[in-house]
């Protein structure tokens, strides 16, 4: 992180443009080498339903992204910039405008496939509908952001009907 900042400052001094990108390791969910991230603790709730569902019917994917109020993200950085704040006695606070990536892993293939990306609304909620074709695990991933740790949640859905 400091190397990217130093490179950006050096480029600015030289009058050149710098495009900062995160390495693939920066986008890993918790438990996969990203545990040392310094930021607000996030929580992602997620539900795929109805369960079970008939093949070809619309499956609703919905959830909520929130951040722990005791962390510096809310107590310091965000409050100072008036972007968000925790109400008194609130342990978790919603996060609006954040990107959630939806992935699917069929019981047959075992590999994760990208489905779509959605954004949380002002209340931290997100939702989308997709057609259900085969049983498997649905995964919602928040890859993290400045001062926010990544979070993910999964839900397995059984699809019934003719294959």
Secondary structure in CASP SS format (residue, H / E / C, confidence):
PFRMAT SS
TARGET T0000
AUTHOR 0000-0000-0000
METHOD secondary structure of the structure
MODEL  1
X C 1.00
X H 1.00
X H 1.00
X H 1.00
X H 1.00
X H 1.00
X H 1.00
X H 1.00
X H 1.00
X H 1.00
X H 1.00
X H 1.00
X H 1.00
X H 1.00
X C 1.00
X C 1.00
X C 1.00
X C 1.00
X C 1.00
X C 1.00
X C 1.00
X C 1.00
X C 1.00
X H 1.00
X H 1.00
X H 1.00
X H 1.00
X C 1.00
X C 1.00
X C 1.00
X C 1.00
X C 1.00
X C 1.00
X C 1.00
X C 1.00
X C 1.00
X C 1.00
X C 1.00
X C 1.00
X E 1.00
X C 1.00
X E 1.00
X E 1.00
X E 1.00
X E 1.00
X E 1.00
X E 1.00
X E 1.00
X E 1.00
X C 1.00
X C 1.00
X C 1.00
X E 1.00
X E 1.00
X C 1.00
X C 1.00
X C 1.00
X E 1.00
X E 1.00
X E 1.00
X E 1.00
X E 1.00
X E 1.00
X E 1.00
X E 1.00
X E 1.00
X E 1.00
X E 1.00
X C 1.00
X C 1.00
X C 1.00
X H 1.00
X H 1.00
X H 1.00
X H 1.00
X H 1.00
X H 1.00
X H 1.00
X H 1.00
X H 1.00
X C 1.00
X C 1.00
X C 1.00
X C 1.00
X C 1.00
X C 1.00
X C 1.00
X C 1.00
X C 1.00
X C 1.00
X C 1.00
X E 1.00
X E 1.00
X E 1.00
X C 1.00
X C 1.00
X C 1.00
X C 1.00
X E 1.00
X E 1.00
X E 1.00
X E 1.00
X E 1.00
X E 1.00
X E 1.00
X E 1.00
X C 1.00
X C 1.00
X C 1.00
X C 1.00
X C 1.00
X E 1.00
X E 1.00
X E 1.00
X E 1.00
X E 1.00
X E 1.00
X E 1.00
X E 1.00
X C 1.00
X C 1.00
X C 1.00
X C 1.00
X C 1.00
X E 1.00
X E 1.00
X E 1.00
X E 1.00
X E 1.00
X E 1.00
X E 1.00
X C 1.00
X C 1.00
X C 1.00
X C 1.00
X E 1.00
X E 1.00
X E 1.00
X E 1.00
X E 1.00
X E 1.00
X E 1.00
X C 1.00
X C 1.00
X E 1.00
X C 1.00
X C 1.00
X E 1.00
X C 1.00
X C 1.00
X E 1.00
X E 1.00
X E 1.00
X E 1.00
X E 1.00
X E 1.00
X E 1.00
X C 1.00
X E 1.00
X E 1.00
X C 1.00
X C 1.00
X C 1.00
END
